[in-house]
Amino acid sequence: MSICLHACAQPVLCHNDFHARNVLGEQRSGTLRLSGILDFEGAQAADPLMDLAKTLYCDPDVDDAKRTALLDGYGDPARKDWRKTVDLYYLLLSLLHSRILVLDGPPRQ
């Protein structure tokens, strides 16, 4: 498993909160195009697959159809076992969120 996490050649700028509410789009010639990305306050240097994992699994608005579309649009990461790496990052994110819930309690409404 550790080889999956060490396969990133170098960190890149990751948004760290990439979801539909932080994306702007516009219609051009009948096609929806990305026109902007908002909210970079949590950006960090990291493995780009960490950003992908967080978007795929931590956004409550991403269902199976959206997940498939996102992966199709993302393209081939050209890394061996990249899906295992994404799953490991998802596990890590789940553990971090669980720790926050235990320490801070559920979010206040």
N, C-alpha and C positions, 0 to 999 in steps of 0.2 A: 504493500500500500504506500509506503513512504516514497517509492520511486515516482508515483503519480504526482505527489505534491512537489517533488524536486524537478519535475520535467519542464517547468517554466524557464525559458532561456534568460529572460530578464523581466522585471516588473514594468508595467505600463500604467498610465493614468487611468484609474478605474473610478467610475461615478459613485458607486457604493449605495445608490438609492434609485436605480434605473427602473422605472415603471411607467405605465401609461399616463399617470397624472404629472409626470415630469418631462413629457415629450410634446412638442408642438408639431403639427402637420398642416399641410395646405394642399388643396386640390389643384392639380395642373394637368390639363389635357385629359381629364377623367381619371387621373391616377392620384392617389394620396401619397404625398412625398414628405419625408422628414424635413422640417424647416428649423428646428431648434431643440435644445435640451436645456432644462432648467435645474436648479437646486444642486449646486456642486459643493455645498458646505461639508459633506462627508467624504469628498474625493480623497483618494489615497493611491500611492504606488503599490500595485499588487499584481497577482496573476490575473489575466483577463478572464480566466475561467471562474474565478471567485465572483466577479460581477455577473457572469452568465448564470451561475448557480443561484445567486440571490434573486435575480430577476425571474428565473424559471420556477422557483419553489417558494419564495417568500412573499410574493405579490398575490394577495387573495383574488385579484381579478384575472389571473392567468389560469385558464382552464386547459384541457388537453389540446383543443384546436389551436388556441393561441400559443401554447408551448411548441407545438409542431411548426407553426408558422414562424415563430421566433428562431427556432433551430434551423429551418430552411433558409431564412434570411441571413443568419449568422454565418453560414457556410462551414466548411470543414476547417477545424482548428489546426489541422496538420500535426497533431500530437498523438502518439500512441496512447491508448487507454484514456482518451480525454473524457469519455462518459463516466468512467470510474472516478476520475478526478473531480468532475462536477458533483457526483454523488457524495464523495468525501467532503467536499466543501459544504454541501447541503447538510450533512451530518454535523459538521462543525458549527454552522449557523444555527441549527436546531438546538444544539447544546448551549450555545451562547445565549439564545433567546430564553431557554429554560432557566438558565442561571439568573438572568435579569428578572424573570417572573418570580423566582424564589426569593431573591434579595429585595426587590422593589414592590412586589405584589402586582396584581393585574392593573392594566392601564385604567386611569380614571375617566369616566364619561363626562 
